[in-house]
Amino acid sequence: MEKPGIFATMPVAQLQHDYGSSSLKRSLGPVALTSLGIGATIGTGIFVLTGTVAATHAGPAIVLSFIVAGLGCLFAGLCYAEFASLVPVTGSAYAYSYATLGEFIAWFVGWNLVLEYLFAAATVAVGWSRYFMALLDTFHVGFLPKALTASPFNTVGDTTHIAATGAWINLPAVLIALVMMCICYVGIRQSAWVNNIIVAIKVIIVLAVIAFGAPYVNPANWHPFVPPNTGTFGAFGWSGVLRASGIIFFAYVGFDAVSTTAQEARNPSRDMPIGILGGLAICTVLYILMATVLTGLLPYPQLNDAAPVAVALAAHPQLYWLRIWVIIGALAGLTSVILVQMLAQARIFLAMSNHGLLPQFLGSVHPRFRTPHIATLITGFTAAAASGLLPLGLLGELVSIGTLIAFIVVCIGVLVLRRTRPDLPRPFRVPAVWPVALAGLAICLLMVSFLPAGTWVRLVVWTALGVVIYFTYGYRHSRLRREA
């Protein structure tokens, strides 16, 4: 029998069998899945990137950037929901592309999901560190020198060059990443329980900022709503709005993270679409409202800080009482994002290992905790190292391009499977699938095309490394070829 080629697909029946034979604990219902989506989404987008991206790319029009990104996520999210109900396996877009577009495309998507989640956890840990230092400053506690609270490297210009900052390591970012790794290690139920508590805290505080901050909004801060371009592509103007939408797109990665936990859902065919679309809807509304209030509280150039919400509130003495609660909410919100990103990354490793594309030890499940423990340790230590050494801007752009690629492939994949396997029972079907999937594809392609040149350079390097790993290991050990 001839061995399958690099574009051979994994039968949907095989993926469904993997769900039935999984040793992972199935303990997640619709509320827990929606909470995981919110936990992975409400964090850096609101508490960190809203200010920095408004100050450097979009100005008050950051609201439009969130709307563009939200539309792209809505269309892609519908496609995710159909796949998640049809193929309820861990692996997210990787597994979906394996069933529709072939092994090599699946490897490309999976390898970029590794880029997405590893650096997403690291990105959020950097933001967490900044808010943690703001908390210490509030209480006039300064036991950490600056050399231990910042990245030793930073980007210069259009992120194509990296320069030394003089700092040694971002120690708080490293420590929070390691703590979240330990929680992920001990179990999905414990992780979901911790996440539910944190989500409740941060949503209440976000609503408080919106409600109490709205009366102090100065509409003059919204003019000009779309600041004129400075002469540099992506620096304000409409090119800035679109570049901003591409950068903040990673803040919507939550529903992709939900899809990676499908094998731990009690009733995935019903609960996964609820978790994905419910979390997406709630987060989009909160993002738009928060961006509107934040840019109204303070002129956008003054929001260029890793803790922009705290900075905006500090400018209004009447709202200073809320600052400490915002810092607590930001710390809680960013903590849950790190937690869910690490959960998702470990399960991407698990799926790729089960298919033979990565070494078998990455797919081992702990006999007591029933979690992918080796993959969790590798994820945690890698994210800790990246958060301690790399700057926020570089990390955020790497995550965005990985996320957008995954979404593009899912929008294509749902159309391919509708043509190749129209007979499959689909508990959830995308309404008007062709217009929806093509709209999601077009918006994601538009956003990815506006990302900085340096991000593309690093993507090419990352992809080249992945291709080498695939042909030296994955191709020869693929489960499709072993079974053939």
Secondary structure, DSSP 8 states (H G I E B T S, - for coil): -----TT----HHHHHHHHHT--S---B-HHHHHHHHHHHHTTHIIIIIHHHHIIIIIGGGHHHHHHHHHHHHHHHHHHHHHHHHHS--TTTHHHHHHHHT-HHHHHHHHHHHHHHHHHHHHHHHHHHHHHHHHHHHHTT---S-GGGBS-SEEEETTTTEEEE-S---BHHHHHHHHHHHHHHHH-HHHHHHHHHHHHHHHHHHHHHHHHHHGGG--GGGGSSSS----SSTTSSHHHHHHHHHHHHGGGGTHHHHHHTTGGGBSSHHHHHHHHHHHHHHHHHHHHHHHHHHHHHHS-GGGG-SSSHHHHHHHT-GGGHHHHHHHHHHHHHHHHHHHHHHHHHHHHHHHHHHHTTSS-GGGG---TTT-S-HHHHHHHHHHHHHHHHHS-HHHHHHHHHHHHHHHHHHHHHHHHHHHHH-TTS--SS--TTHHHHHHHHHHHHHHHHHTS-HHHHHHHHHHHHHHHHHIIIIIHHH-HHHHH-
